[in-house]
Amino acid sequence: MKTIVSSVFITGVLLAAVGGIEARDSGAREPISSLPFVITNGGSFYVTTNLTGTNGIMVLASDVTIDLNGFVLTGVDSSGSGIVARSPVNLAGGITNISVRNGAVRGWSGHGIFALGVRNGRLDHLDVSSNAFSGITLDENSDISNCDARDNGSFGIVAGEKSTVRNCLARGNRDDGFQLGNGSHISSSVTVENHGSGMLLRANCGASDCAATLNTGTGILAALAGCQIRDNTCISNNPNASASGAGIFVYGDNCRVEGNTLSGNGFAGITQFDGITNTFLAKNKGQGIGTNSIVIPSGGVLEAGGNAEITPVSSVK
């Protein structure tokens, strides 16, 4: 699927690496009072005030906690990225256990928070908005909670394999609101008015108790096999009624779509790609803008269970 690594991001990495303040772990929390700021050893750090810069915080070590302390990191024109974590080439096994919490990262010309290739990232209570590229990008085994990603120039929130996303919002991003790597799960989250799909799920992902509304593409897209899509609400997605979009679109075999409520989605409430097999649908209710609430193309296989509850409704209370 799509992955963005921009020249702006690379430039930001290089500038921060040579121009930042180098921080070393002294065993106590260390202040971050200016930008750029480079962290080369594990430890706990906290921001002391709102900060503006051409480059943000660069993390080059494992076991780092950054508390934004309620403050905002803001980029200027032609800036790099807000917070970047990456493994030095000479570090065997890469870096792990990076945590960022409690603040905002806004207006950077690169990414908001970018940690591709870093395992076990943790983000909590963050507002990551109006950045030129992605809002949040983390890699495998990440945990993202209580975060907002709004009006970013690419994806809202990207989480790698075996990650967890909960209680998050993706709104008004120029591509997909959420993208989840294989074996990940998203719950109790909202994706609205994104210009791609509301959320894209790769193999063996789960989505539960989420809401996808007014996204230009599909509300919830199961892009690969084995996804579980349960108890979600999808309203008014795919407004152009493209046959490649719907409230829920299944592109992978052996997916289960159960207990979802659908209303006013273009083309269909639920559909699957031609040739996909063993899609199980149960206890879903609602409709698309057209007359069909479930559309299964020629060659598709539908194993339906309990969908007698599907009824035409014009709104979801």
C-alpha positions in Angstrom: 0.0 0.0 0.0 1.0 3.7 0.0 4.0 4.8 2.1 5.4 8.3 2.0 9.0 9.2 2.9 9.5 12.8 1.7 12.5 14.8 0.7 11.3 17.3 3.3 11.5 14.6 6.0 15.0 13.5 5.0 16.2 17.1 5.0 14.7 17.7 8.4 16.4 14.6 9.7 19.8 15.8 8.5 19.5 19.3 9.7 18.3 18.2 13.1 21.1 15.7 13.5 23.8 18.4 12.9 22.1 21.4 14.4 20.3 20.2 17.5 21.0 20.2 21.2 22.3 16.8 22.2 20.6 15.4 25.3 22.1 12.7 27.4 20.3 10.7 30.1 21.2 11.8 33.6 18.6 9.6 35.3 16.2 12.5 35.9 13.7 14.2 33.7 15.4 16.6 31.3 13.9 19.8 30.0 13.3 20.6 26.3 13.4 24.4 26.1 14.3 25.1 22.5 14.3 23.5 19.0 15.9 21.6 17.3 16.5 19.0 20.1 18.3 15.7 19.5 18.0 12.8 22.0 20.9 10.3 21.8 20.4 8.3 25.0 17.3 6.8 26.7 15.6 8.9 29.4 12.6 11.0 30.3 12.1 14.5 28.8 9.6 17.3 29.2 8.8 20.4 27.2 8.9 23.6 29.2 6.9 26.0 26.9 5.4 26.4 23.4 8.2 25.9 20.9 8.5 26.9 17.3 11.3 25.9 14.9 12.5 24.8 11.5 13.2 21.3 12.9 11.7 19.6 15.9 12.7 16.8 18.2 14.9 14.0 16.8 15.0 10.7 18.8 18.0 8.4 18.1 17.8 6.1 21.1 15.5 3.5 22.7 13.5 3.9 25.9 12.6 7.5 25.5 9.6 9.3 27.0 8.6 12.8 25.9 6.0 14.7 27.8 4.9 17.7 25.9 3.4 19.0 29.1 0.4 20.5 27.4 2.5 22.7 25.1 2.6 23.0 21.3 5.4 22.2 18.9 4.8 24.4 15.8 6.7 24.4 12.5 7.5 27.4 10.4 7.5 27.6 6.6 9.9 25.1 4.9 10.4 23.3 8.2 11.2 19.6 8.7 9.0 17.3 10.9 7.8 17.9 14.4 9.0 14.7 16.1 11.1 12.0 14.3 12.4 8.8 15.7 14.8 6.6 13.7 17.5 4.1 14.2 21.1 5.1 13.7 22.6 2.8 11.0 25.1 1.4 13.5 22.5 0.4 16.1 21.8 -3.4 15.9 18.2 -4.3 16.2 16.9 -0.8 15.8 15.3 1.4 18.5 12.2 0.6 20.6 10.0 2.0 23.3 9.4 5.6 22.3 6.6 7.4 24.1 5.1 10.8 23.4 2.1 12.3 25.3 0.1 15.3 26.4 0.4 18.1 23.8 0.2 19.2 20.2 2.3 19.0 17.1 1.1 21.4 14.4 2.0 23.1 11.2 5.2 21.3 10.1 6.2 21.1 6.5 7.1 17.5 6.9 5.3 15.0 9.1 3.8 15.6 12.5 5.2 12.5 14.3 7.1 10.0 12.2 8.6 6.8 13.6 8.7 4.3 10.7 11.0 1.5 11.6 10.7 2.1 15.4 9.0 -0.7 17.4 6.8 -0.3 20.4 5.8 3.3 20.0 3.3 4.8 22.5 1.3 8.0 21.8 -1.4 9.4 24.2 -3.4 12.6 24.4 -2.0 14.3 21.4 -3.3 16.8 18.8 -1.3 16.3 15.6 -2.8 18.7 13.0 -2.2 20.8 9.8 1.1 19.1 8.9 2.1 18.9 5.2 2.5 15.1 5.1 1.1 12.5 7.5 -0.1 13.4 11.0 1.1 10.2 12.9 3.2 7.3 11.5 4.3 4.5 13.8 5.6 1.0 13.1 4.8 -2.4 14.6 3.5 -3.1 18.1 2.4 0.5 18.7 -0.3 1.8 21.0 -2.1 5.0 20.0 -4.8 6.3 22.3 -6.8 9.6 22.7 -5.1 11.2 19.7 -6.5 13.6 17.1 -5.1 13.9 13.6 -6.8 16.7 11.7 -6.2 18.5 8.4 -2.9 16.8 7.5 -1.7 16.7 3.9 -1.6 12.9 3.7 -2.7 10.2 6.1 -4.1 11.0 9.5 -2.8 8.1 11.6 -0.8 5.1 10.3 0.0 2.2 12.7 2.2 -0.7 11.8 1.6 -4.5 12.3 0.1 -5.7 15.6 -0.8 -2.2 16.8 -3.7 -0.9 18.8 -5.6 2.3 18.1 -8.4 3.5 20.4 -10.4 6.6 21.2 -8.8 8.5 18.4 -10.1 11.0 15.8 -9.0 11.4 12.2 -10.7 14.4 10.4 -10.2 16.3 7.2 -6.9 14.6 6.2 -6.0 14.6 2.5 -5.8 10.7 2.3 -7.1 7.9 4.5 -8.0 8.8 8.0 -6.5 5.6 9.5 -4.3 2.9 8.0 -3.6 -0.2 10.1 -0.9 -2.8 9.5 -1.5 -6.6 9.6 -3.0 -7.9 12.8 -3.9 -4.5 14.3 -7.1 -3.4 15.9 -8.9 -0.1 16.1 -11.8 0.6 18.5 -14.0 3.5 19.7 -12.6 5.9 17.1 -14.1 8.3 14.7 -13.0 9.1 11.1 -14.8 11.9 9.3 -14.4 14.0 6.2 -11.1 12.5 5.0 -10.4 12.6 1.3 -9.5 8.9 1.1 -11.1 6.1 3.0 -12.1 6.6 6.6 -10.0 3.6 7.6 -8.0 1.0 5.7 -7.4 -2.3 7.3 -4.7 -4.8 6.2 -4.7 -8.5 6.8 -6.3 -9.9 10.0 -7.2 -6.5 11.4 -10.2 -5.6 13.5 -12.4 -2.6 13.7 -15.1 -2.3 16.4 -17.3 0.4 17.9 -16.1 3.0 15.4 -17.8 5.7 13.3 -17.0 6.5 9.7 -18.8 9.5 8.3 -18.6 11.7 5.2 -15.4 10.3 3.9 -14.8 10.7 0.1 -13.9 7.1 -0.3 -15.1 4.0 1.6 -16.0 4.3 5.2 -14.2 1.1 6.3 -12.0 -0.7 3.7 -10.9 -4.3 4.4 -8.0 -4.3 2.0 -6.7 -7.8 2.8 -7.9 -11.1 4.1 -9.2 -12.1 7.6 -10.6 -8.7 8.8 -13.2 -8.5 11.5 -15.5 -5.5 11.2 -18.1 -5.4 14.0 -20.5 -3.0 15.6 -19.5 0.1 13.6 -21.5 2.9 12.2 -20.9 4.1 8.6 -22.9 7.2 7.4 -22.7 9.1 4.1 -19.4 7.8 2.8 -18.5 7.6 -0.9 -20.8 10.6 -1.8 -19.9 10.2 -5.6 -21.4 6.7 -5.5 -18.3 5.2 -7.1 -18.5 1.4 -7.6 -15.1 1.2 -5.9 -16.5 2.6 -2.7 -19.2 1.9 -0.1 -20.0 2.2 3.6 -17.9 -1.0 4.1 -15.9 -2.5 1.2 -14.4 -6.0 1.4 -11.3 -6.6 -0.7 -10.0 -9.7 1.1 -11.1 -13.3 1.6 -12.4 -14.7 4.8 -13.7 -11.4 6.4 -16.5 -11.1 8.9 -18.8 -8.1 8.8 -21.2 -8.2 11.7 -23.6 -5.9 13.6 -22.8 -2.7 11.7 -25.2 0.1 11.0 -25.1 1.8 7.6 -26.9 4.8 6.1 -26.7 7.0 3.1 -23.5 5.6 1.7 -22.9 5.9 -2.1 -23.2 2.8 -4.2 -23.8 0.4 -1.3 -23.9 0.0 2.4 -21.7 -3.2 2.1 -20.0 -4.6 -1.0 -17.0 -6.8 -1.8 -14.6 -7.0 -4.7 -15.3 -9.4 -7.5 -13.8 -12.9 -6.8 -13.5 -12.5 -3.0 -14.7 -15.6 -1.1 -16.1 -16.5 2.3 -17.3 -13.1 3.3 -19.6 -13.6 6.4 -22.2 -11.0 7.1 -24.5 -11.0 10.1 -26.9 -8.7 11.8 -26.0 -5.6 9.7 -28.7 -3.0 9.1 -29.1 0.0 6.9 -28.8 1.0 3.2 -26.8 2.8 0.6 -28.0 5.8 -1.3 -29.2 3.4 -4.0 -31.6 0.5 -3.7 -29.1 -2.1 -2.6 -27.9 -2.4 0.9 -25.5 -5.3 0.1 -23.9 -5.7 -3.3 -22.0 -8.9 -4.1 -20.5 -8.8 -7.6 -20.6 -11.8 -10.0 -18.1 -14.4 -8.8 -18.3 -13.3 -5.2 -19.3 -15.7 -2.4 -21.6 -14.5 0.4 -22.2 -16.6 3.5 -25.0 -14.5 5.1 -26.2 -15.0 8.6 -29.0 -13.1 10.3 -29.2 -10.2 7.9 -33.0 -10.1 8.0 -32.4 -7.1 10.1 -31.3 -5.1 7.1 -34.0 -2.5 6.4 -34.1 0.8 4.5 -33.5 3.6 6.9 -32.8 7.3 6.1 -30.9 8.1 9.2 -29.3 6.5 12.2 -30.5 7.7 15.6 
